[in-house]
Amino acid sequence: MKTKLALLLAVLFAVPLPVLAHHSFAAEFDRGKPVKVEGTVAKQQWTNPHIWIYVDVKNQNGTLTQWQCEGGSPNTLSRQGWSKTTLKPGDRVTIEGFRAKDGTNTCNANVVRTPEGKRLFAASSASDVNQ
């Protein structure tokens, strides 16, 4: 009986951990590695739980590299003035955020500057920017 109870408790405590890890900034991004991505929007995915902005960046040698930048949830960003059409393919943008811990061309987008120069808050919460 004790074995079954221990197994049940282990399962109950283990299941929520991956859910919490998904929403942990610290699990994926390095606050010690700020990044500024300047380039052209290739596409934007307006999906839950976070939007993704794909940006083509021209390197110093002229080759293109694509960055993927994670923003907040569509619901949160909608309340801040974003829409599915805020960014369009071909728009020149500057994204400020923090680089992925794994070193890939992935970042957490905190601020996006639009082609018109408008500065948009893109993170999930103020704590993403202020920590």
C-alpha angles and dihedrals in degrees: 000000000000090000092054091048092049091049092048092050091047091053093046093051095042098051099064094049097078089049091054092044090056091062096044113111090194092057093061111019136052114227087195091064109063114184137193114205116195120183149086125311109247094181143329124222111208098196139129137290091024136354119241125212117198113204128189109217122193110222124216090264091054099253121129122241122185121224124195115210123193118217134181127287118294089243094054093044093047089058088054095054102269123133137177088268100047089101123032131188108274096030115133110231141171116213123193119197145104128298124244116262091234091064096241121136090269128118142173105244114224101163130019123194112207126215088263090056094253113151112222126191105231106173126104094246141356089258089065089063101034101048 
